[in-house]
Amino acid sequence: MKRRLLLLTALLGSVTLSSFAEDGFVPLFDGKTMTGWTNPYEWGNIKVVDGEIHLTGEKKFFVVTDKSYSDFIFEGDILLPEGQANSGFMFRAHVQPNKVFGYQAEVDGSPDRKWSGGLYDEGRRMWFISPIKGNEESIAAFRARAGDAFKRNDWNTYRITCKGNKLKIEVNGVVTTDVEDDKDASGPIAIQHHGEKGATYKFRNLRIKELK
């Protein structure tokens, strides 16, 4: 019986590895350690719990991949804490000591604003394109695209596709942003804690497929 269980475990492992190989995705998070990731800030706490990354802190911070990516498809799941919360997946980011800036796929905890899946330019142009802050027509068009794709108080799957100057963001299979912008061509992926004391931001299933 023990031998059969060992064989079954080995087979399941080979199936998992082959599925990664077949679709071209590779994991960015091994489910056990933060190998391949760095916190460039002097603050912020990171724990790995049951295959999830848990971020806590009292000031906003980002955890970034050690590797930079140019053209790719990224996928990841996020669960926001209850109450006031906001986060995002940075991509083609810029990293400095105690600072990360650049493209961010918005994860909006506000039930009223509903800008999840928007494209925010952290530390630079902010809401410059999808949607444009202060532009009611742009905001209405974004909300029509995004609808109720984002599920508050539940896990949400983000998919970010970058190919040249084409940037696309999907939330739970819904295309929320599909634009062209040539500000950045390459950089790390990053995950965010927004800085609310006592709040835990959770991430899982982070993976990427580089495009040629």
C-alpha positions as CSV (number, residue, x, y, z in Angstrom):
1,M,0.0,0.0,0.0
2,K,2.8,2.4,0.9
3,R,4.5,1.6,-2.4
4,R,1.3,2.4,-4.3
5,L,1.0,5.7,-2.5
6,L,4.6,6.6,-3.4
7,L,4.0,5.8,-7.0
8,L,0.8,7.8,-7.1
9,T,2.6,10.8,-5.6
10,A,5.3,10.6,-8.2
11,L,2.8,10.4,-11.0
12,L,0.9,13.4,-9.7
13,G,4.1,15.3,-9.5
14,S,5.0,14.5,-13.0
15,V,1.5,15.5,-14.2
16,T,1.9,18.9,-12.5
17,L,5.3,19.5,-14.0
18,S,4.2,18.4,-17.4
19,S,1.2,20.7,-17.3
20,F,3.6,23.6,-16.6
21,A,5.7,22.5,-19.5
22,E,2.8,22.1,-21.9
23,D,1.3,25.6,-21.3
24,G,4.7,27.3,-21.0
25,F,4.0,28.8,-17.5
26,V,6.5,28.5,-14.7
27,P,5.8,29.3,-11.0
28,L,7.1,32.5,-9.5
29,F,6.3,31.2,-6.0
30,D,7.1,27.7,-4.9
31,G,4.4,27.7,-2.1
32,K,7.0,27.2,0.6
33,T,9.6,30.0,0.5
34,M,10.2,33.4,-0.9
35,T,13.0,32.3,-3.1
36,G,13.2,34.6,-6.1
37,W,11.6,37.5,-4.3
38,T,13.0,40.6,-2.4
39,N,11.6,43.2,-0.1
40,P,13.4,46.4,-1.1
41,Y,11.9,48.3,1.9
42,E,13.2,48.6,5.4
43,W,9.7,47.7,6.7
44,G,7.0,45.1,5.9
45,N,6.5,41.5,7.0
46,I,6.2,38.4,4.8
47,K,5.1,35.0,5.8
48,V,4.3,31.9,3.8
49,V,1.2,30.1,5.1
50,D,-0.3,27.0,3.5
51,G,0.9,27.8,0.1
52,E,0.1,31.5,0.3
53,I,2.1,34.7,0.7
54,H,0.8,36.8,3.6
55,L,1.9,40.5,3.8
56,T,1.5,42.6,6.9
57,G,2.8,46.0,7.8
58,E,2.0,49.6,8.9
59,K,3.3,51.4,5.8
60,K,2.9,50.7,2.1
61,F,5.5,48.3,0.6
62,F,6.0,46.0,-2.4
63,V,7.8,42.7,-2.7
64,V,9.5,42.3,-6.1
65,T,10.8,39.4,-8.2
66,D,14.6,39.2,-8.5
67,K,14.2,38.7,-12.2
68,S,12.9,41.3,-14.8
69,Y,10.4,40.4,-17.5
70,S,9.7,42.1,-20.8
71,D,7.0,40.3,-22.9
72,F,4.9,37.8,-20.9
73,I,1.6,36.5,-19.6
74,F,1.4,36.7,-15.8
75,E,-1.3,35.1,-13.6
76,G,-1.9,35.5,-9.9
77,D,-4.6,35.3,-7.2
78,I,-5.2,37.9,-4.5
79,L,-7.4,38.1,-1.5
80,L,-7.8,41.5,0.0
81,P,-8.4,42.0,3.8
82,E,-11.8,43.1,4.9
83,G,-12.4,46.8,5.4
84,Q,-10.4,49.6,3.8
85,A,-8.0,47.9,1.4
86,N,-6.2,48.5,-1.9
87,S,-3.4,46.6,-3.7
88,G,-2.1,45.7,-7.1
89,F,0.2,43.7,-9.2
90,M,3.2,45.7,-10.5
91,F,4.8,44.8,-13.8
92,R,7.7,46.1,-15.7
93,A,8.4,47.9,-12.5
94,H,11.3,50.1,-11.3
95,V,12.9,49.3,-8.0
96,Q,14.9,51.5,-5.7
97,P,15.6,51.4,-2.0
98,N,12.3,51.9,-0.2
99,K,10.6,52.7,-3.5
100,V,8.8,50.8,-6.3
101,F,7.1,52.6,-9.2
102,G,5.6,52.0,-12.6
103,Y,2.8,50.0,-14.1
104,Q,0.2,48.5,-11.7
105,A,-2.8,46.4,-12.3
106,E,-5.2,47.9,-9.8
107,V,-6.9,45.8,-7.0
108,D,-9.6,48.1,-5.7
109,G,-11.2,47.3,-2.3
110,S,-13.7,50.1,-2.6
111,P,-17.2,48.7,-3.4
112,D,-18.2,52.1,-4.8
113,R,-15.3,53.1,-7.0
114,K,-14.8,49.6,-8.7
115,W,-11.6,50.3,-10.5
116,S,-10.2,46.8,-10.1
117,G,-8.4,45.9,-13.3
118,G,-7.5,49.4,-14.1
119,L,-4.0,50.5,-15.1
120,Y,-2.4,52.7,-12.5
121,D,1.1,54.3,-13.0
122,E,2.5,54.2,-9.4
123,G,4.6,57.1,-8.5
124,R,4.3,58.8,-12.0
125,R,1.2,59.5,-14.1
126,M,-1.2,57.8,-11.8
127,W,-4.7,57.3,-13.5
128,F,-3.6,58.3,-17.0
129,I,-5.4,55.9,-19.3
130,S,-7.7,53.2,-18.0
131,P,-9.6,54.9,-16.5
132,I,-8.5,58.6,-16.7
133,K,-9.1,60.1,-13.3
134,G,-11.6,63.0,-13.5
135,N,-12.8,62.0,-17.0
136,E,-16.4,60.8,-16.5
137,E,-16.6,59.3,-20.0
138,S,-13.4,57.3,-19.5
139,I,-14.6,56.1,-16.0
140,A,-18.0,55.1,-17.3
141,A,-16.4,53.2,-20.2
142,F,-14.0,51.4,-17.8
143,R,-16.9,50.4,-15.4
144,A,-18.9,49.1,-18.4
145,R,-15.9,46.9,-19.4
146,A,-15.1,45.7,-15.8
147,G,-18.7,45.3,-14.6
148,D,-18.8,43.1,-11.5
149,A,-15.8,41.0,-12.5
150,F,-14.0,41.7,-9.2
151,K,-15.4,39.8,-6.2
152,R,-14.9,41.6,-2.9
153,N,-14.0,39.4,0.1
154,D,-13.1,36.5,-2.2
155,W,-10.1,35.3,-4.2
156,N,-9.6,37.1,-7.6
157,T,-7.5,35.9,-10.5
158,Y,-5.5,38.5,-12.4
159,R,-4.0,37.9,-15.8
160,I,-1.6,40.5,-17.3
161,T,-0.3,40.3,-20.8
162,C,2.5,42.4,-22.1
163,K,3.7,42.3,-25.7
164,G,5.7,45.3,-26.9
165,N,3.7,48.4,-26.2
166,K,0.4,46.4,-25.8
167,L,-0.8,46.0,-22.2
168,K,-3.8,43.9,-21.3
169,I,-5.3,43.2,-17.8
170,E,-8.0,40.6,-17.1
171,V,-9.9,40.0,-13.8
172,N,-11.5,36.6,-13.4
173,G,-11.5,36.2,-17.2
174,V,-12.9,39.7,-18.0
175,V,-10.8,42.1,-20.0
176,T,-10.7,45.3,-18.1
177,T,-7.8,47.1,-19.7
178,D,-6.5,46.7,-23.2
179,V,-4.2,49.7,-24.2
180,E,-1.0,50.7,-25.8
181,D,1.8,52.5,-23.9
182,D,5.5,52.5,-24.4
183,K,6.7,54.0,-21.1
184,D,8.4,50.8,-19.9
185,A,9.6,47.8,-21.7
186,S,11.0,45.5,-18.9
187,G,11.1,45.2,-15.2
188,P,10.2,43.0,-12.2
189,I,6.8,41.8,-11.1
190,A,5.7,43.0,-7.6
191,I,2.9,42.5,-5.1
192,Q,1.7,45.2,-2.7
193,H,0.6,45.8,0.9
194,H,-1.2,49.1,1.1
195,G,-0.1,49.9,4.7
196,E,-3.2,49.3,6.8
197,K,-2.1,48.2,10.3
198,G,-3.4,44.8,11.2
199,A,-4.5,43.9,7.6
200,T,-3.2,40.8,5.9
201,Y,-2.9,40.8,2.1
202,K,-2.8,37.3,0.6
203,F,-1.4,36.0,-2.7
204,R,-1.2,32.6,-4.3
205,N,-0.7,30.8,-7.7
206,L,1.8,33.3,-9.0
207,R,3.1,32.2,-12.4
208,I,4.4,33.6,-15.6
209,K,5.0,32.6,-19.3
210,E,7.6,34.6,-21.2
211,L,6.6,35.5,-24.8
212,K,9.1,35.4,-27.6
